[in-house]
Amino acid sequence: MMFGPSASASHILVKDAASAQALKDEIDRDVAGGAPLRAKFAQLATKHSTCPSSKKGGDLGTFKPGQMVKEFNDVVFSAPIDVVQGPIDTQFGSHLILITAREDDE
């Protein structure tokens, strides 16, 4: 059991913001057409993400503040759940982030 804040998220990591934005546009278009958001995100993560998490549809599991790079951490612990965030640039590339859960327990 985790104490203190924690979050669960998935991400898609690509080389640049233009690539990330193109994937975000595709997600937005398909979800507007009725596709389930988490399933579409996982499908594109599996196909396009350069992170090893792509094998799990981009799922990074659950983590605490400070376990991820700052740019990633700041989004995951402040942005709304089930809304695609990004492109967010880090030292690793450009990310789309989907927060799937967050606990703010003290």
C-alpha positions as a Markdown table, in Angstrom:
| # | Residue | x | y | z |
|---|---|---|---|---|
| 1 | Met | 0.0 | 0.0 | 0.0 |
| 2 | Met | 1.3 | 3.4 | -0.9 |
| 3 | Phe | 1.2 | 6.4 | 1.4 |
| 4 | Gly | 1.1 | 10.0 | 0.2 |
| 5 | Pro | 0.2 | 11.1 | -3.3 |
| 6 | Ser | 0.6 | 8.6 | -6.1 |
| 7 | Ala | -0.5 | 8.5 | -9.7 |
| 8 | Ser | -1.0 | 6.0 | -12.5 |
| 9 | Ala | -0.3 | 7.0 | -16.1 |
| 10 | Ser | 0.4 | 5.8 | -19.6 |
| 11 | His | 2.5 | 7.6 | -22.2 |
| 12 | Ile | 3.6 | 7.7 | -25.7 |
| 13 | Leu | 7.2 | 8.7 | -26.3 |
| 14 | Val | 8.3 | 9.9 | -29.7 |
| 15 | Lys | 11.3 | 11.9 | -31.1 |
| 16 | Asp | 9.7 | 15.3 | -31.4 |
| 17 | Ala | 6.7 | 17.4 | -30.6 |
| 18 | Ala | 5.4 | 17.4 | -34.2 |
| 19 | Ser | 5.2 | 13.6 | -34.1 |
| 20 | Ala | 3.5 | 13.7 | -30.7 |
| 21 | Gln | 1.0 | 16.3 | -31.9 |
| 22 | Ala | 0.1 | 14.2 | -35.0 |
| 23 | Leu | -0.7 | 11.2 | -32.7 |
| 24 | Lys | -2.7 | 13.5 | -30.3 |
| 25 | Asp | -4.7 | 14.7 | -33.3 |
| 26 | Glu | -5.4 | 11.1 | -34.3 |
| 27 | Ile | -6.5 | 10.3 | -30.8 |
| 28 | Asp | -8.8 | 13.3 | -30.6 |
| 29 | Arg | -10.3 | 12.5 | -34.0 |
| 30 | Asp | -11.0 | 8.9 | -33.2 |
| 31 | Val | -12.3 | 9.6 | -29.7 |
| 32 | Ala | -14.7 | 12.2 | -31.2 |
| 33 | Gly | -15.9 | 9.5 | -33.5 |
| 34 | Gly | -16.7 | 7.2 | -30.6 |
| 35 | Ala | -13.4 | 5.3 | -30.0 |
| 36 | Pro | -12.7 | 4.5 | -26.3 |
| 37 | Leu | -9.9 | 6.9 | -25.2 |
| 38 | Arg | -7.8 | 4.5 | -23.1 |
| 39 | Ala | -7.9 | 1.7 | -25.8 |
| 40 | Lys | -7.0 | 4.1 | -28.6 |
| 41 | Phe | -4.1 | 5.6 | -26.5 |
| 42 | Ala | -2.8 | 2.1 | -25.7 |
| 43 | Gln | -3.1 | 1.1 | -29.4 |
| 44 | Leu | -1.0 | 4.1 | -30.5 |
| 45 | Ala | 1.5 | 3.6 | -27.7 |
| 46 | Thr | 2.1 | 0.0 | -28.7 |
| 47 | Lys | 2.6 | 1.0 | -32.3 |
| 48 | His | 4.6 | 4.3 | -32.0 |
| 49 | Ser | 6.1 | 4.7 | -28.6 |
| 50 | Thr | 9.9 | 4.3 | -28.3 |
| 51 | Cys | 9.7 | 3.5 | -24.6 |
| 52 | Pro | 9.8 | -0.1 | -23.4 |
| 53 | Ser | 6.4 | 0.6 | -21.8 |
| 54 | Ser | 5.0 | 0.4 | -25.3 |
| 55 | Lys | 4.7 | -3.4 | -24.8 |
| 56 | Lys | 2.1 | -2.6 | -22.1 |
| 57 | Gly | 0.3 | 0.0 | -24.2 |
| 58 | Gly | 2.4 | 2.7 | -22.6 |
| 59 | Asp | 1.3 | 1.8 | -19.1 |
| 60 | Leu | 3.9 | 3.1 | -16.6 |
| 61 | Gly | 2.0 | 1.7 | -13.5 |
| 62 | Thr | 1.8 | 3.7 | -10.3 |
| 63 | Phe | 4.4 | 6.1 | -9.0 |
| 64 | Lys | 5.0 | 8.8 | -6.4 |
| 65 | Pro | 6.0 | 12.4 | -6.9 |
| 66 | Gly | 9.6 | 12.8 | -7.9 |
| 67 | Gln | 10.0 | 9.3 | -9.5 |
| 68 | Met | 9.6 | 10.8 | -13.0 |
| 69 | Val | 11.5 | 13.7 | -14.6 |
| 70 | Lys | 10.2 | 17.1 | -13.5 |
| 71 | Glu | 8.3 | 18.0 | -16.7 |
| 72 | Phe | 6.5 | 14.7 | -16.6 |
| 73 | Asn | 6.0 | 14.8 | -12.8 |
| 74 | Asp | 4.5 | 18.3 | -13.0 |
| 75 | Val | 1.8 | 17.2 | -15.5 |
| 76 | Val | 0.9 | 13.9 | -13.8 |
| 77 | Phe | 0.3 | 15.4 | -10.4 |
| 78 | Ser | -1.7 | 18.5 | -11.6 |
| 79 | Ala | -3.6 | 17.8 | -14.9 |
| 80 | Pro | -7.0 | 16.2 | -15.2 |
| 81 | Ile | -7.4 | 12.4 | -15.4 |
| 82 | Asp | -8.4 | 10.8 | -18.8 |
| 83 | Val | -7.4 | 13.9 | -20.8 |
| 84 | Val | -4.4 | 13.5 | -23.2 |
| 85 | Gln | -1.7 | 15.9 | -22.1 |
| 86 | Gly | 1.1 | 17.1 | -24.3 |
| 87 | Pro | 3.2 | 17.2 | -26.3 |
| 88 | Ile | 5.5 | 17.5 | -23.2 |
| 89 | Asp | 9.2 | 17.6 | -24.0 |
| 90 | Thr | 11.8 | 16.0 | -21.7 |
| 91 | Gln | 15.4 | 14.9 | -22.2 |
| 92 | Phe | 14.0 | 11.6 | -23.6 |
| 93 | Gly | 11.9 | 13.1 | -26.4 |
| 94 | Ser | 8.3 | 14.3 | -26.6 |
| 95 | His | 5.5 | 12.7 | -24.6 |
| 96 | Leu | 1.8 | 12.4 | -24.7 |
| 97 | Ile | 0.6 | 11.5 | -21.2 |
| 98 | Leu | -2.7 | 10.0 | -20.1 |
| 99 | Ile | -3.3 | 10.1 | -16.4 |
| 100 | Thr | -5.4 | 7.1 | -15.5 |
| 101 | Ala | -5.6 | 7.5 | -11.7 |
| 102 | Arg | -4.4 | 9.7 | -8.9 |
| 103 | Glu | -4.5 | 9.4 | -5.1 |
| 104 | Asp | -3.9 | 12.4 | -3.0 |
| 105 | Asp | -3.9 | 10.5 | 0.3 |
| 106 | Glu | -1.7 | 12.1 | 3.1 |
